[in-house]
Amino acid sequence: MSYVMFLQHLFSAKRRVLLLYLLVISIPIVYYITSRVIEVRNNKLLIKYSELSYHLQQHSIMAKKSNIKSHKKSDPIDIEINKSFENKNIIFTVSLLDGGKCFVEINSAKFSNLLDAIIDVSNKYDVNVSSADIYVHQDYDDGYVAGQIIFFK
């Protein structure tokens, strides 16, 4: 069989109708398969989007909870220090200095309570320690200390 006869036989009228019929049927099948693949991909992306949205909400809630108490920037530094030191049963006096600094004289405090108060002031009110002179209180036992601390904002 020669090549020309093969082509004539391949593209005979009956075969052309059959090829056209297969082509007409295959186009919707290919379209259906393609649309299903796209739909599956979209569903996966929607699932990932909802997971990311959930995680974003969770992190936002955690961030909001970590900043439990909002701090007014207008509060003077001495008021902020008073709040923290009074809660820790510390006997102290506070004096404002120039340049936004605050001098705290500690008359009597447990060392652990003093450290807690300093950390509390630093974390809640964004106040830093400029200098500290802490020594063991001679009149008391059981870990009581006295000293001076200078804070700045």
Chimera marker file (.cmm) of the C-alpha trace (Angstrom):
<marker_set name="trace">
<marker id="1" x="0.000" y="0.000" z="0.000" r="1" g="1" b="0" radius="0.5"/>
<marker id="2" x="1.447" y="3.315" z="-0.963" r="1" g="1" b="0" radius="0.5"/>
<marker id="3" x="1.447" y="6.450" z="1.057" r="1" g="1" b="0" radius="0.5"/>
<marker id="4" x="-1.152" y="8.184" z="-1.132" r="1" g="1" b="0" radius="0.5"/>
<marker id="5" x="-3.531" y="5.250" z="-0.862" r="1" g="1" b="0" radius="0.5"/>
<marker id="6" x="-3.026" y="5.191" z="2.884" r="1" g="1" b="0" radius="0.5"/>
<marker id="7" x="-4.032" y="8.849" z="3.141" r="1" g="1" b="0" radius="0.5"/>
<marker id="8" x="-7.048" y="8.315" z="0.907" r="1" g="1" b="0" radius="0.5"/>
<marker id="9" x="-8.123" y="5.370" z="2.981" r="1" g="1" b="0" radius="0.5"/>
<marker id="10" x="-7.533" y="7.294" z="6.236" r="1" g="1" b="0" radius="0.5"/>
<marker id="11" x="-9.529" y="10.312" z="5.141" r="1" g="1" b="0" radius="0.5"/>
<marker id="12" x="-12.330" y="8.559" z="3.336" r="1" g="1" b="0" radius="0.5"/>
<marker id="13" x="-15.828" y="9.953" z="3.825" r="1" g="1" b="0" radius="0.5"/>
<marker id="14" x="-16.775" y="7.490" z="6.539" r="1" g="1" b="0" radius="0.5"/>
<marker id="15" x="-13.581" y="8.065" z="8.404" r="1" g="1" b="0" radius="0.5"/>
<marker id="16" x="-13.928" y="11.844" z="8.141" r="1" g="1" b="0" radius="0.5"/>
<marker id="17" x="-17.361" y="11.636" z="9.700" r="1" g="1" b="0" radius="0.5"/>
<marker id="18" x="-16.023" y="9.396" z="12.436" r="1" g="1" b="0" radius="0.5"/>
<marker id="19" x="-13.080" y="11.739" z="13.136" r="1" g="1" b="0" radius="0.5"/>
<marker id="20" x="-15.392" y="14.741" z="13.183" r="1" g="1" b="0" radius="0.5"/>
<marker id="21" x="-17.743" y="12.915" z="15.547" r="1" g="1" b="0" radius="0.5"/>
<marker id="22" x="-14.834" y="12.037" z="17.888" r="1" g="1" b="0" radius="0.5"/>
<marker id="23" x="-13.637" y="15.628" z="17.779" r="1" g="1" b="0" radius="0.5"/>
<marker id="24" x="-17.100" y="16.971" z="18.632" r="1" g="1" b="0" radius="0.5"/>
<marker id="25" x="-17.415" y="14.553" z="21.553" r="1" g="1" b="0" radius="0.5"/>
<marker id="26" x="-13.870" y="15.092" z="22.840" r="1" g="1" b="0" radius="0.5"/>
<marker id="27" x="-14.167" y="18.902" z="23.077" r="1" g="1" b="0" radius="0.5"/>
<marker id="28" x="-16.842" y="18.843" z="25.833" r="1" g="1" b="0" radius="0.5"/>
<marker id="29" x="-14.992" y="16.046" z="27.631" r="1" g="1" b="0" radius="0.5"/>
<marker id="30" x="-11.752" y="18.048" z="27.633" r="1" g="1" b="0" radius="0.5"/>
<marker id="31" x="-13.697" y="21.148" z="28.729" r="1" g="1" b="0" radius="0.5"/>
<marker id="32" x="-15.346" y="19.220" z="31.590" r="1" g="1" b="0" radius="0.5"/>
<marker id="33" x="-12.043" y="17.727" z="32.796" r="1" g="1" b="0" radius="0.5"/>
<marker id="34" x="-10.325" y="21.112" z="32.636" r="1" g="1" b="0" radius="0.5"/>
<marker id="35" x="-13.125" y="22.807" z="34.562" r="1" g="1" b="0" radius="0.5"/>
<marker id="36" x="-13.017" y="20.098" z="37.252" r="1" g="1" b="0" radius="0.5"/>
<marker id="37" x="-9.243" y="20.509" z="37.650" r="1" g="1" b="0" radius="0.5"/>
<marker id="38" x="-9.665" y="24.281" z="37.998" r="1" g="1" b="0" radius="0.5"/>
<marker id="39" x="-12.501" y="23.795" z="40.504" r="1" g="1" b="0" radius="0.5"/>
<marker id="40" x="-10.383" y="21.444" z="42.641" r="1" g="1" b="0" radius="0.5"/>
<marker id="41" x="-7.516" y="23.954" z="42.632" r="1" g="1" b="0" radius="0.5"/>
<marker id="42" x="-9.901" y="26.757" z="43.615" r="1" g="1" b="0" radius="0.5"/>
<marker id="43" x="-11.276" y="24.676" z="46.486" r="1" g="1" b="0" radius="0.5"/>
<marker id="44" x="-7.754" y="23.977" z="47.761" r="1" g="1" b="0" radius="0.5"/>
<marker id="45" x="-6.920" y="27.684" z="47.583" r="1" g="1" b="0" radius="0.5"/>
<marker id="46" x="-10.128" y="28.574" z="49.444" r="1" g="1" b="0" radius="0.5"/>
<marker id="47" x="-9.239" y="26.087" z="52.183" r="1" g="1" b="0" radius="0.5"/>
<marker id="48" x="-5.737" y="27.566" z="52.479" r="1" g="1" b="0" radius="0.5"/>
<marker id="49" x="-7.216" y="31.069" z="52.545" r="1" g="1" b="0" radius="0.5"/>
<marker id="50" x="-9.623" y="30.183" z="55.358" r="1" g="1" b="0" radius="0.5"/>
<marker id="51" x="-6.784" y="28.563" z="57.356" r="1" g="1" b="0" radius="0.5"/>
<marker id="52" x="-4.614" y="31.658" z="56.937" r="1" g="1" b="0" radius="0.5"/>
<marker id="53" x="-7.524" y="33.878" z="57.917" r="1" g="1" b="0" radius="0.5"/>
<marker id="54" x="-8.101" y="31.789" z="61.051" r="1" g="1" b="0" radius="0.5"/>
<marker id="55" x="-4.417" y="31.950" z="62.025" r="1" g="1" b="0" radius="0.5"/>
<marker id="56" x="-4.375" y="35.705" z="61.431" r="1" g="1" b="0" radius="0.5"/>
<marker id="57" x="-7.377" y="36.096" z="63.733" r="1" g="1" b="0" radius="0.5"/>
<marker id="58" x="-5.756" y="33.930" z="66.406" r="1" g="1" b="0" radius="0.5"/>
<marker id="59" x="-2.524" y="35.936" z="66.285" r="1" g="1" b="0" radius="0.5"/>
<marker id="60" x="-4.479" y="39.192" z="66.420" r="1" g="1" b="0" radius="0.5"/>
<marker id="61" x="-6.364" y="37.978" z="69.490" r="1" g="1" b="0" radius="0.5"/>
<marker id="62" x="-3.111" y="36.891" z="71.154" r="1" g="1" b="0" radius="0.5"/>
<marker id="63" x="-1.505" y="40.260" z="70.380" r="1" g="1" b="0" radius="0.5"/>
<marker id="64" x="-4.497" y="42.054" z="71.841" r="1" g="1" b="0" radius="0.5"/>
<marker id="65" x="-4.426" y="39.901" z="74.988" r="1" g="1" b="0" radius="0.5"/>
<marker id="66" x="-0.719" y="40.508" z="75.552" r="1" g="1" b="0" radius="0.5"/>
<marker id="67" x="-1.366" y="44.243" z="75.748" r="1" g="1" b="0" radius="0.5"/>
<marker id="68" x="-3.980" y="43.874" z="78.467" r="1" g="1" b="0" radius="0.5"/>
<marker id="69" x="-3.822" y="47.375" z="79.829" r="1" g="1" b="0" radius="0.5"/>
<marker id="70" x="-3.574" y="50.314" z="77.493" r="1" g="1" b="0" radius="0.5"/>
<marker id="71" x="-1.169" y="52.938" z="78.691" r="1" g="1" b="0" radius="0.5"/>
<marker id="72" x="-1.868" y="56.633" z="78.379" r="1" g="1" b="0" radius="0.5"/>
<marker id="73" x="1.155" y="58.477" z="77.059" r="1" g="1" b="0" radius="0.5"/>
<marker id="74" x="0.063" y="61.577" z="78.958" r="1" g="1" b="0" radius="0.5"/>
<marker id="75" x="0.696" y="59.976" z="82.381" r="1" g="1" b="0" radius="0.5"/>
<marker id="76" x="3.816" y="61.421" z="83.989" r="1" g="1" b="0" radius="0.5"/>
<marker id="77" x="6.584" y="58.962" z="84.729" r="1" g="1" b="0" radius="0.5"/>
<marker id="78" x="6.144" y="59.319" z="88.511" r="1" g="1" b="0" radius="0.5"/>
<marker id="79" x="2.506" y="58.194" z="88.381" r="1" g="1" b="0" radius="0.5"/>
<marker id="80" x="3.480" y="55.107" z="86.405" r="1" g="1" b="0" radius="0.5"/>
<marker id="81" x="6.220" y="54.238" z="88.889" r="1" g="1" b="0" radius="0.5"/>
<marker id="82" x="3.872" y="54.835" z="91.848" r="1" g="1" b="0" radius="0.5"/>
<marker id="83" x="1.334" y="52.397" z="90.407" r="1" g="1" b="0" radius="0.5"/>
<marker id="84" x="3.839" y="49.562" z="90.130" r="1" g="1" b="0" radius="0.5"/>
<marker id="85" x="5.752" y="50.168" z="93.358" r="1" g="1" b="0" radius="0.5"/>
<marker id="86" x="2.617" y="50.538" z="95.526" r="1" g="1" b="0" radius="0.5"/>
<marker id="87" x="1.350" y="47.148" z="94.350" r="1" g="1" b="0" radius="0.5"/>
<marker id="88" x="4.571" y="45.496" z="95.605" r="1" g="1" b="0" radius="0.5"/>
<marker id="89" x="4.485" y="46.813" z="99.226" r="1" g="1" b="0" radius="0.5"/>
<marker id="90" x="7.584" y="48.963" z="98.807" r="1" g="1" b="0" radius="0.5"/>
<marker id="91" x="8.260" y="51.981" z="101.038" r="1" g="1" b="0" radius="0.5"/>
<marker id="92" x="9.596" y="54.694" z="98.721" r="1" g="1" b="0" radius="0.5"/>
<marker id="93" x="9.559" y="58.357" z="97.715" r="1" g="1" b="0" radius="0.5"/>
<marker id="94" x="9.470" y="59.661" z="94.150" r="1" g="1" b="0" radius="0.5"/>
<marker id="95" x="10.928" y="62.935" z="92.855" r="1" g="1" b="0" radius="0.5"/>
<marker id="96" x="10.851" y="64.281" z="89.309" r="1" g="1" b="0" radius="0.5"/>
<marker id="97" x="14.149" y="65.396" z="87.789" r="1" g="1" b="0" radius="0.5"/>
<marker id="98" x="14.905" y="67.474" z="84.713" r="1" g="1" b="0" radius="0.5"/>
<marker id="99" x="14.959" y="65.815" z="81.309" r="1" g="1" b="0" radius="0.5"/>
<marker id="100" x="12.089" y="63.399" z="81.916" r="1" g="1" b="0" radius="0.5"/>
<marker id="101" x="13.926" y="61.484" z="84.618" r="1" g="1" b="0" radius="0.5"/>
<marker id="102" x="12.523" y="60.295" z="87.920" r="1" g="1" b="0" radius="0.5"/>
<marker id="103" x="14.427" y="59.651" z="91.156" r="1" g="1" b="0" radius="0.5"/>
<marker id="104" x="13.075" y="56.894" z="93.408" r="1" g="1" b="0" radius="0.5"/>
<marker id="105" x="14.441" y="56.475" z="96.916" r="1" g="1" b="0" radius="0.5"/>
<marker id="106" x="13.653" y="53.038" z="98.313" r="1" g="1" b="0" radius="0.5"/>
<marker id="107" x="13.480" y="53.034" z="102.112" r="1" g="1" b="0" radius="0.5"/>
<marker id="108" x="12.513" y="49.400" z="102.551" r="1" g="1" b="0" radius="0.5"/>
<marker id="109" x="11.580" y="46.612" z="100.176" r="1" g="1" b="0" radius="0.5"/>
<marker id="110" x="12.010" y="42.902" z="99.746" r="1" g="1" b="0" radius="0.5"/>
<marker id="111" x="14.574" y="42.371" z="97.025" r="1" g="1" b="0" radius="0.5"/>
<marker id="112" x="12.275" y="40.123" z="94.980" r="1" g="1" b="0" radius="0.5"/>
<marker id="113" x="9.418" y="42.656" z="95.181" r="1" g="1" b="0" radius="0.5"/>
<marker id="114" x="11.761" y="45.439" z="94.072" r="1" g="1" b="0" radius="0.5"/>
<marker id="115" x="12.917" y="43.438" z="91.056" r="1" g="1" b="0" radius="0.5"/>
<marker id="116" x="9.300" y="42.621" z="90.172" r="1" g="1" b="0" radius="0.5"/>
<marker id="117" x="8.369" y="46.310" z="90.385" r="1" g="1" b="0" radius="0.5"/>
<marker id="118" x="11.295" y="47.372" z="88.175" r="1" g="1" b="0" radius="0.5"/>
<marker id="119" x="10.425" y="44.746" z="85.559" r="1" g="1" b="0" radius="0.5"/>
<marker id="120" x="6.754" y="45.731" z="85.772" r="1" g="1" b="0" radius="0.5"/>
<marker id="121" x="7.552" y="49.407" z="85.170" r="1" g="1" b="0" radius="0.5"/>
<marker id="122" x="9.858" y="48.548" z="82.269" r="1" g="1" b="0" radius="0.5"/>
<marker id="123" x="7.395" y="46.242" z="80.532" r="1" g="1" b="0" radius="0.5"/>
<marker id="124" x="4.115" y="48.086" z="81.062" r="1" g="1" b="0" radius="0.5"/>
<marker id="125" x="5.159" y="51.702" z="80.712" r="1" g="1" b="0" radius="0.5"/>
<marker id="126" x="8.297" y="51.565" z="78.560" r="1" g="1" b="0" radius="0.5"/>
<marker id="127" x="10.395" y="53.138" z="81.327" r="1" g="1" b="0" radius="0.5"/>
<marker id="128" x="14.111" y="52.323" z="81.540" r="1" g="1" b="0" radius="0.5"/>
<marker id="129" x="16.570" y="52.344" z="84.427" r="1" g="1" b="0" radius="0.5"/>
<marker id="130" x="19.269" y="54.990" z="84.105" r="1" g="1" b="0" radius="0.5"/>
<marker id="131" x="21.142" y="54.075" z="87.280" r="1" g="1" b="0" radius="0.5"/>
<marker id="132" x="20.528" y="52.007" z="90.396" r="1" g="1" b="0" radius="0.5"/>
<marker id="133" x="22.251" y="51.826" z="93.761" r="1" g="1" b="0" radius="0.5"/>
<marker id="134" x="20.759" y="49.001" z="95.824" r="1" g="1" b="0" radius="0.5"/>
<marker id="135" x="22.180" y="47.796" z="99.138" r="1" g="1" b="0" radius="0.5"/>
<marker id="136" x="21.122" y="45.511" z="101.980" r="1" g="1" b="0" radius="0.5"/>
<marker id="137" x="19.057" y="47.350" z="104.587" r="1" g="1" b="0" radius="0.5"/>
<marker id="138" x="20.862" y="47.212" z="107.934" r="1" g="1" b="0" radius="0.5"/>
<marker id="139" x="17.808" y="47.557" z="110.181" r="1" g="1" b="0" radius="0.5"/>
<marker id="140" x="15.900" y="44.597" z="108.735" r="1" g="1" b="0" radius="0.5"/>
<marker id="141" x="16.554" y="40.919" z="108.114" r="1" g="1" b="0" radius="0.5"/>
<marker id="142" x="15.053" y="38.512" z="105.588" r="1" g="1" b="0" radius="0.5"/>
<marker id="143" x="16.302" y="40.092" z="102.369" r="1" g="1" b="0" radius="0.5"/>
<marker id="144" x="15.134" y="43.687" z="102.762" r="1" g="1" b="0" radius="0.5"/>
<marker id="145" x="16.997" y="46.281" z="100.702" r="1" g="1" b="0" radius="0.5"/>
<marker id="146" x="17.173" y="50.052" z="100.312" r="1" g="1" b="0" radius="0.5"/>
<marker id="147" x="18.632" y="52.307" z="97.652" r="1" g="1" b="0" radius="0.5"/>
<marker id="148" x="18.109" y="54.822" z="94.883" r="1" g="1" b="0" radius="0.5"/>
<marker id="149" x="17.012" y="54.303" z="91.288" r="1" g="1" b="0" radius="0.5"/>
<marker id="150" x="16.820" y="56.820" z="88.457" r="1" g="1" b="0" radius="0.5"/>
<marker id="151" x="14.303" y="56.016" z="85.713" r="1" g="1" b="0" radius="0.5"/>
<marker id="152" x="13.913" y="57.676" z="82.326" r="1" g="1" b="0" radius="0.5"/>
<marker id="153" x="11.405" y="57.359" z="79.532" r="1" g="1" b="0" radius="0.5"/>
<link id1="1" id2="2" r="1" g="1" b="0" radius="0.2"/>
<link id1="2" id2="3" r="1" g="1" b="0" radius="0.2"/>
<link id1="3" id2="4" r="1" g="1" b="0" radius="0.2"/>
<link id1="4" id2="5" r="1" g="1" b="0" radius="0.2"/>
<link id1="5" id2="6" r="1" g="1" b="0" radius="0.2"/>
<link id1="6" id2="7" r="1" g="1" b="0" radius="0.2"/>
<link id1="7" id2="8" r="1" g="1" b="0" radius="0.2"/>
<link id1="8" id2="9" r="1" g="1" b="0" radius="0.2"/>
<link id1="9" id2="10" r="1" g="1" b="0" radius="0.2"/>
<link id1="10" id2="11" r="1" g="1" b="0" radius="0.2"/>
<link id1="11" id2="12" r="1" g="1" b="0" radius="0.2"/>
<link id1="12" id2="13" r="1" g="1" b="0" radius="0.2"/>
<link id1="13" id2="14" r="1" g="1" b="0" radius="0.2"/>
<link id1="14" id2="15" r="1" g="1" b="0" radius="0.2"/>
<link id1="15" id2="16" r="1" g="1" b="0" radius="0.2"/>
<link id1="16" id2="17" r="1" g="1" b="0" radius="0.2"/>
<link id1="17" id2="18" r="1" g="1" b="0" radius="0.2"/>
<link id1="18" id2="19" r="1" g="1" b="0" radius="0.2"/>
<link id1="19" id2="20" r="1" g="1" b="0" radius="0.2"/>
<link id1="20" id2="21" r="1" g="1" b="0" radius="0.2"/>
<link id1="21" id2="22" r="1" g="1" b="0" radius="0.2"/>
<link id1="22" id2="23" r="1" g="1" b="0" radius="0.2"/>
<link id1="23" id2="24" r="1" g="1" b="0" radius="0.2"/>
<link id1="24" id2="25" r="1" g="1" b="0" radius="0.2"/>
<link id1="25" id2="26" r="1" g="1" b="0" radius="0.2"/>
<link id1="26" id2="27" r="1" g="1" b="0" radius="0.2"/>
<link id1="27" id2="28" r="1" g="1" b="0" radius="0.2"/>
<link id1="28" id2="29" r="1" g="1" b="0" radius="0.2"/>
<link id1="29" id2="30" r="1" g="1" b="0" radius="0.2"/>
<link id1="30" id2="31" r="1" g="1" b="0" radius="0.2"/>
<link id1="31" id2="32" r="1" g="1" b="0" radius="0.2"/>
<link id1="32" id2="33" r="1" g="1" b="0" radius="0.2"/>
<link id1="33" id2="34" r="1" g="1" b="0" radius="0.2"/>
<link id1="34" id2="35" r="1" g="1" b="0" radius="0.2"/>
<link id1="35" id2="36" r="1" g="1" b="0" radius="0.2"/>
<link id1="36" id2="37" r="1" g="1" b="0" radius="0.2"/>
<link id1="37" id2="38" r="1" g="1" b="0" radius="0.2"/>
<link id1="38" id2="39" r="1" g="1" b="0" radius="0.2"/>
<link id1="39" id2="40" r="1" g="1" b="0" radius="0.2"/>
<link id1="40" id2="41" r="1" g="1" b="0" radius="0.2"/>
<link id1="41" id2="42" r="1" g="1" b="0" radius="0.2"/>
<link id1="42" id2="43" r="1" g="1" b="0" radius="0.2"/>
<link id1="43" id2="44" r="1" g="1" b="0" radius="0.2"/>
<link id1="44" id2="45" r="1" g="1" b="0" radius="0.2"/>
<link id1="45" id2="46" r="1" g="1" b="0" radius="0.2"/>
<link id1="46" id2="47" r="1" g="1" b="0" radius="0.2"/>
<link id1="47" id2="48" r="1" g="1" b="0" radius="0.2"/>
<link id1="48" id2="49" r="1" g="1" b="0" radius="0.2"/>
<link id1="49" id2="50" r="1" g="1" b="0" radius="0.2"/>
<link id1="50" id2="51" r="1" g="1" b="0" radius="0.2"/>
<link id1="51" id2="52" r="1" g="1" b="0" radius="0.2"/>
<link id1="52" id2="53" r="1" g="1" b="0" radius="0.2"/>
<link id1="53" id2="54" r="1" g="1" b="0" radius="0.2"/>
<link id1="54" id2="55" r="1" g="1" b="0" radius="0.2"/>
<link id1="55" id2="56" r="1" g="1" b="0" radius="0.2"/>
<link id1="56" id2="57" r="1" g="1" b="0" radius="0.2"/>
<link id1="57" id2="58" r="1" g="1" b="0" radius="0.2"/>
<link id1="58" id2="59" r="1" g="1" b="0" radius="0.2"/>
<link id1="59" id2="60" r="1" g="1" b="0" radius="0.2"/>
<link id1="60" id2="61" r="1" g="1" b="0" radius="0.2"/>
<link id1="61" id2="62" r="1" g="1" b="0" radius="0.2"/>
<link id1="62" id2="63" r="1" g="1" b="0" radius="0.2"/>
<link id1="63" id2="64" r="1" g="1" b="0" radius="0.2"/>
<link id1="64" id2="65" r="1" g="1" b="0" radius="0.2"/>
<link id1="65" id2="66" r="1" g="1" b="0" radius="0.2"/>
<link id1="66" id2="67" r="1" g="1" b="0" radius="0.2"/>
<link id1="67" id2="68" r="1" g="1" b="0" radius="0.2"/>
<link id1="68" id2="69" r="1" g="1" b="0" radius="0.2"/>
<link id1="69" id2="70" r="1" g="1" b="0" radius="0.2"/>
<link id1="70" id2="71" r="1" g="1" b="0" radius="0.2"/>
<link id1="71" id2="72" r="1" g="1" b="0" radius="0.2"/>
<link id1="72" id2="73" r="1" g="1" b="0" radius="0.2"/>
<link id1="73" id2="74" r="1" g="1" b="0" radius="0.2"/>
<link id1="74" id2="75" r="1" g="1" b="0" radius="0.2"/>
<link id1="75" id2="76" r="1" g="1" b="0" radius="0.2"/>
<link id1="76" id2="77" r="1" g="1" b="0" radius="0.2"/>
<link id1="77" id2="78" r="1" g="1" b="0" radius="0.2"/>
<link id1="78" id2="79" r="1" g="1" b="0" radius="0.2"/>
<link id1="79" id2="80" r="1" g="1" b="0" radius="0.2"/>
<link id1="80" id2="81" r="1" g="1" b="0" radius="0.2"/>
<link id1="81" id2="82" r="1" g="1" b="0" radius="0.2"/>
<link id1="82" id2="83" r="1" g="1" b="0" radius="0.2"/>
<link id1="83" id2="84" r="1" g="1" b="0" radius="0.2"/>
<link id1="84" id2="85" r="1" g="1" b="0" radius="0.2"/>
<link id1="85" id2="86" r="1" g="1" b="0" radius="0.2"/>
<link id1="86" id2="87" r="1" g="1" b="0" radius="0.2"/>
<link id1="87" id2="88" r="1" g="1" b="0" radius="0.2"/>
<link id1="88" id2="89" r="1" g="1" b="0" radius="0.2"/>
<link id1="89" id2="90" r="1" g="1" b="0" radius="0.2"/>
<link id1="90" id2="91" r="1" g="1" b="0" radius="0.2"/>
<link id1="91" id2="92" r="1" g="1" b="0" radius="0.2"/>
<link id1="92" id2="93" r="1" g="1" b="0" radius="0.2"/>
<link id1="93" id2="94" r="1" g="1" b="0" radius="0.2"/>
<link id1="94" id2="95" r="1" g="1" b="0" radius="0.2"/>
<link id1="95" id2="96" r="1" g="1" b="0" radius="0.2"/>
<link id1="96" id2="97" r="1" g="1" b="0" radius="0.2"/>
<link id1="97" id2="98" r="1" g="1" b="0" radius="0.2"/>
<link id1="98" id2="99" r="1" g="1" b="0" radius="0.2"/>
<link id1="99" id2="100" r="1" g="1" b="0" radius="0.2"/>
<link id1="100" id2="101" r="1" g="1" b="0" radius="0.2"/>
<link id1="101" id2="102" r="1" g="1" b="0" radius="0.2"/>
<link id1="102" id2="103" r="1" g="1" b="0" radius="0.2"/>
<link id1="103" id2="104" r="1" g="1" b="0" radius="0.2"/>
<link id1="104" id2="105" r="1" g="1" b="0" radius="0.2"/>
<link id1="105" id2="106" r="1" g="1" b="0" radius="0.2"/>
<link id1="106" id2="107" r="1" g="1" b="0" radius="0.2"/>
<link id1="107" id2="108" r="1" g="1" b="0" radius="0.2"/>
<link id1="108" id2="109" r="1" g="1" b="0" radius="0.2"/>
<link id1="109" id2="110" r="1" g="1" b="0" radius="0.2"/>
<link id1="110" id2="111" r="1" g="1" b="0" radius="0.2"/>
<link id1="111" id2="112" r="1" g="1" b="0" radius="0.2"/>
<link id1="112" id2="113" r="1" g="1" b="0" radius="0.2"/>
<link id1="113" id2="114" r="1" g="1" b="0" radius="0.2"/>
<link id1="114" id2="115" r="1" g="1" b="0" radius="0.2"/>
<link id1="115" id2="116" r="1" g="1" b="0" radius="0.2"/>
<link id1="116" id2="117" r="1" g="1" b="0" radius="0.2"/>
<link id1="117" id2="118" r="1" g="1" b="0" radius="0.2"/>
<link id1="118" id2="119" r="1" g="1" b="0" radius="0.2"/>
<link id1="119" id2="120" r="1" g="1" b="0" radius="0.2"/>
<link id1="120" id2="121" r="1" g="1" b="0" radius="0.2"/>
<link id1="121" id2="122" r="1" g="1" b="0" radius="0.2"/>
<link id1="122" id2="123" r="1" g="1" b="0" radius="0.2"/>
<link id1="123" id2="124" r="1" g="1" b="0" radius="0.2"/>
<link id1="124" id2="125" r="1" g="1" b="0" radius="0.2"/>
<link id1="125" id2="126" r="1" g="1" b="0" radius="0.2"/>
<link id1="126" id2="127" r="1" g="1" b="0" radius="0.2"/>
<link id1="127" id2="128" r="1" g="1" b="0" radius="0.2"/>
<link id1="128" id2="129" r="1" g="1" b="0" radius="0.2"/>
<link id1="129" id2="130" r="1" g="1" b="0" radius="0.2"/>
<link id1="130" id2="131" r="1" g="1" b="0" radius="0.2"/>
<link id1="131" id2="132" r="1" g="1" b="0" radius="0.2"/>
<link id1="132" id2="133" r="1" g="1" b="0" radius="0.2"/>
<link id1="133" id2="134" r="1" g="1" b="0" radius="0.2"/>
<link id1="134" id2="135" r="1" g="1" b="0" radius="0.2"/>
<link id1="135" id2="136" r="1" g="1" b="0" radius="0.2"/>
<link id1="136" id2="137" r="1" g="1" b="0" radius="0.2"/>
<link id1="137" id2="138" r="1" g="1" b="0" radius="0.2"/>
<link id1="138" id2="139" r="1" g="1" b="0" radius="0.2"/>
<link id1="139" id2="140" r="1" g="1" b="0" radius="0.2"/>
<link id1="140" id2="141" r="1" g="1" b="0" radius="0.2"/>
<link id1="141" id2="142" r="1" g="1" b="0" radius="0.2"/>
<link id1="142" id2="143" r="1" g="1" b="0" radius="0.2"/>
<link id1="143" id2="144" r="1" g="1" b="0" radius="0.2"/>
<link id1="144" id2="145" r="1" g="1" b="0" radius="0.2"/>
<link id1="145" id2="146" r="1" g="1" b="0" radius="0.2"/>
<link id1="146" id2="147" r="1" g="1" b="0" radius="0.2"/>
<link id1="147" id2="148" r="1" g="1" b="0" radius="0.2"/>
<link id1="148" id2="149" r="1" g="1" b="0" radius="0.2"/>
<link id1="149" id2="150" r="1" g="1" b="0" radius="0.2"/>
<link id1="150" id2="151" r="1" g="1" b="0" radius="0.2"/>
<link id1="151" id2="152" r="1" g="1" b="0" radius="0.2"/>
<link id1="152" id2="153" r="1" g="1" b="0" radius="0.2"/>
</marker_set>
